[in-house]
Amino acid sequence: MKKIKSILLIEDDEITNFLNQTVIEETGIAEHISVALNGLEGLAYLQKLTSAEDYPELILLDINMPVLDGFSFLEEYKKLPLSKEASTKIVVLSTSSNSSDMNQMRSLGITTSLIKPLNEFDFKKVVAEL
């Protein structure tokens, strides 16, 4: 299985973060996992990076979070200068199956979503598509 350099989890629930990290670590696929507890923290993490190559290969993004939700994160992410050069794939991880959420996600360019918590099968499938 393909190895990836880094993943950024953006999720406000610490238990879900723990479960997601455990699944990712058990696969041995990712060298590094960073966690942000909301979209604003996620943006701050990305803004500290100095090159597009430093961007995570995968961002797993929750939709419903305090401070800055997933949709607002996506809008702000697109404004980051390095985001246009980075080869980051963003996957929404959510419990929502609301059709308006899914439509809004697609309008922001996100084509992949997974139900949380993450499971090993779905994670490996996403990584294989990177």
C-alpha positions, -999 to +999 in steps of 0.1 A: +000+000+000+011+035-008+026+055+020+018+092+025+038+119+042+012+137+062-025+140+071-043+168+087-074+159+107-098+188+113-124+177+138-137+192+170-145+160+188-115+146+207-129+111+209-135+110+171-099+123+166-086+096+188-105+069+169-095+083+135-058+086+146-059+050+158-073+037+125-047+057+105-018+046+128-029+009+126-026+010+088+010+023+090+002+044+059+009+079+072+042+091+084+027+121+103-008+130+116-016+166+127-049+175+144-068+208+144-099+211+166-117+235+141-114+251+107-096+281+121-069+260+137-066+241+104-060+273+085-035+285+110-016+252+107-015+255+069-005+292+070+026+283+089+038+261+061+064+276+038+059+256+006+032+236-012+053+205-007+049+209+030+011+207+027-005+175+039-013+150+012-047+144+028-071+166+049-099+148+066-125+175+074-155+176+096-184+198+084-201+208+117-176+225+140-176+255+162-154+286+155-151+278+117-171+250+101-159+228+073-177+248+046-161+280+057-127+263+060-130+252+024-138+287+012-108+301+031-085+273+021-090+282-016-077+317-008-044+304+006-017+311-020+000+277-016-032+257-018-033+262-055+001+246-059-004+218-033-016+184-043-037+180-012-069+159-014-097+170+010-122+144+021-152+153+042-157+131+072-192+136+086-222+120+102-244+141+079-262+126+050-282+158+044-285+164+007-280+202+010-247+195+029-236+172+001-246+197-026-227+225-009-197+202-005-197+194-042-201+231-051-169+237-031-151+211-052-152+182-027-161+149-044-153+124-016-170+121+017-169+093+043-191+086+073-173+090+106-157+076+125-132+065+099-127+028+092-096+011+078-113-001+046-125+034+036-093+050+046-072+026+025-096+032-004-091+070-002-053+067+001-053+044-030-070+072-049-044+098-040 
